[in-house]
Amino acid sequence: MKTRIVIITDCNDIASNEIRANIILVLETVNAEDRVIIEPIIFCKEFSLINCAFMIRLLAESYNPENTVFLVVVNGLPTCRVDRARIVGRTKNGFRFVGENTGSLSWLFEDCGIGEVYEFSQCNLDGENFISFGGKYFHAPKAALIASGECLSKNGTLFLESRLAKCDIPWGTVVHKDNFGVLKIRHLLPEIKEGEVLNAFVNGSFFCRVIFSKSMKNLPDDTWVIYKGSSFGLTEFGCVRNVDAIGGSIEIGDVITFQGGTYDEKK
């Protein structure tokens, strides 16, 4: 069974090719290029740990923990923070990961458990000799070595769970906006009736009235709708066949609540 490297990054220009190229270079050096598959790169919103955390958790639904290495190159935090670290490890169910201690892995840890974590390099993390683009020069090569079979603890030191950064994602938080203009929300809908009309509030302010449906595509164009989505049951919210309706009025990180009929989240 081949190992798969899954890259999640906000580097959506040529930098993503640099990351991939460095992985390939290391795999060729250790003669592991035939044993490792580099999956298509997944791009998250720039600097968004929330969007990154969601994407990792979503991908965990589709990939086999036994042969998957998540390489995470997203960092929206200050370089000089106290617990900055390059980490490598494994979840309790088997996913291996390489990345920065930013909290982007929080959702994965929450649902899959933390098995073991190591800090693998402190080289020029900050200061006069700071090395820019650690994702290329440190994380990508390490992911290649881990995927080729290197022991997680090699050249590393145990990293205490108490030092792991957390990305707080309250219930109701918008975690993703897809290319159809539909929002994915960290929210699970209760049992409510087909066609029930609710009021939607964004960060506490009324936004619009929405219809609950089990099949949003059956509704007329430009209808605001919420429904149980495809991403492990999370609520989705959008405007039927209108990719531009939400635009920039709701962003990742905003909190959405619903009220009306038999369902009142605001009580």
N, C-alpha and C positions, 0 to 999 in steps of 0.2 A: 504494500500500500504506500503510495507516494505521499510525501508531506506537502501541504499547501501553505504558502505564505500569503496572508490577506493583508493588504496595505490600506490603512485608513489615514488620510492626510488632508490638510487644507492647502497644500502646495499644488495648485491646479495648473501650473505652467510647466516649463521645462524642468523645474526642480523635481517634479515627480519622476521624470525620466532618469534624472541623476540618482535618485533613490533606487530605482529598479536596476540601473546599470551597476551600481555598487554591489547589490545583492548577487547579480549574475557573475560579476568578477570574482567574488569570494567563493561562490558555488563552483566555478570552474577551477579555482585554485585548489580546492579540497576534493575535486573530482566528484562532486555531488549534483551536477547539473541535470543528470538523468533521473535523480531520485526526488527532485523538488519541483513543484509547479508554483509559479508566481501568478496568482489570480489577477484579473483586471482590477486596476486601482479604483478605490472608492473615495470620492471627494466629498468632504463635509464643508459646512459653512466656515469661512475664515474666522479664526480665533474662537470658534464656538465649541467649548467643552461639552455643552449640553447636547448639541447636534452630534458630536463625535461619540459621546457616551451612548446615545440612542442607536447610532449606526452599528457600533460594536455589539450591543445587546441584540439588535435585530439579526445581524449576521450569525450570531451564536445559535439562532434557531435553524439555520440552514446548513452550517458546516459541522463536520464530524469532530468532536473534541479530541479524539485520539490522534489525528494527523493534521491539526490546524495550528499555525502560529500567527497570531495577530501582531502586526507591526504598526504602531501608532505614532504618527508624526504630526502632532497638533499641539501648539503651545501658545495660549493667550495670556500667560502669567509672567510676572517680572522675573528676570534672570537671577536677581539677588535674593530670592526668597530662601528662608532657612532650610526647608526640607526639599530643596531641588535635588533631584537624583535621577540617574539613568537606571532603570530597573528592568529586570527580567524575572519571569516566574511562571507559575502554573495555577490554574483554578482547580478546585476540588474534583471537578468532573473531567479535567484533562486538557483544557485549552492552554496552550503556552502563549506568552505575550512578551513583547519587547517595546519599551517606550519610556516616556518621561513621567515622573511622579507629579501629575497635574490633577488627577481626579477623573480623567477621561475613562478610566476603567471601572469606575465606581458601580455603575449599573450592572456590569458583568459580574463583579465581585458579589454584589448584593444577591443576585439570583443563582450564581454558579458556585459561590464560595471561594475562599482564598486558600490555596494549598500551600505554596511556598513562594517567597519573593526574595530576590537578591539585588544588591546594588553592584553593577558590574564595572563601572568606571567613574572616577572623579576628575579625570583629566581635563583641565582648562574649562571648567564649568562657568567660570566668571573671572573677572579681574583683567589684569594687563594682558594675559595670554589667552583670553577667551577665544574659543573656537566656534565660529558661527556655523549654523546648519548642522547641528548634532545629528539630525535624522539621517543625513547622508554619511557622515564620517564615523558615527558610533552605532546608531541604532540599526541601520540597514545591514552593515557587516555582521553585527551580533545576531540579527534575525536569521541571516544565511547560515551562520555556524550552528545555531540552535536547530534549525530545520534539517541540517545535515547530520545531526545526531550528537552535537556537543552537550555535555552535562550542564544543566542550568546553573549549578553552583561554581563552575569552572571560572577562575579568576574573579570571583565575586564574593561579597560578604553578605551575611544574612541581614535582611532589611525588615525591621520590626513593623508589624501590622499597624501599630499605633502611629507610625510616621507616614502612613499612606494618606495622600491628599484625597479629599472628598469633593465631589461635584454635587451640590445640593440641587435636586430637581423635584420641587413640590408637586403634589397631585394637581392636575389642571394645567401644568406647564406645556406650552407648545414646544415640541422637541424636533419637529421637522416640517418643512414645506416642500411638497413634491412639484414636479414640473407641470402638473395639471392645476396648480394653485390650491391644492388640498392640504390642510394642516393635519398633522398627527399630534395627538395630545396625550400626555401621560394621565390617562383617565379611563375608567371602565364604566360603561353605561349600565344602569340597573335595568330591570325588566320594565320597559315602558311600551305603550301601545303604538302600533304603526300609525303614522300620521299625526301623532301628538305634537302640538306646537309649543315651543319653549322660547324663552328669552335668553339670549346669549350676552354675557358680560365679559368685557376684556379689561383686565386689571381693575375690576370693580365698576367700570362704566358700561352702560348699555351700548350694545353694538348692533344687534339686529334680532329679528324673530326667525327661528329655524324650525324645520320639520324633522322629526325622527323617521327614518325609513330603514328597512332591511335591504333595500335594493335601490340605491340612490339614482341609478341610471334610468329608472322608470319614471322619474319625476320630470316635469317640464324644465327646459333650459332656464338658467338664471334663478333657480330656486335654492335658497339657503337650506342646507341639510346637515344633519349629524347621523352617523351610523357606526356600527361596529366594524372596524377596519380589518385589514389583512395582516397587520403587524402585531402578532400575538394578542389580538383582541383589543388593542388600544382604540379609543374613540377617534374618528376622523370627522373633519368639519370643513365644508367648502360650499362652493356655488356650482350647481350642476352645469357642466359643459361651458364653463366660463373661467378660463385660466387667469384672467386679469382682475377678477372681482376683489380679491383680498389685497392685491398689490403690496404696498408697504405699510398698510394700516395695522397689520398684526405681524409680529416678528417672533422668531425663535426666542424663548425665554419669557414671553408674555404669559399671563395666567388667564385661562378662560373658565368661567363657571356658567351653569345653566339653571334656569328657574321657570316654573310654570306648570299648569295642569297638576298632575299627581307627583311631580318631581321638583324638588326645591333644594338645590345645593347650597343656597345662601343662608339657610336656617342654622 
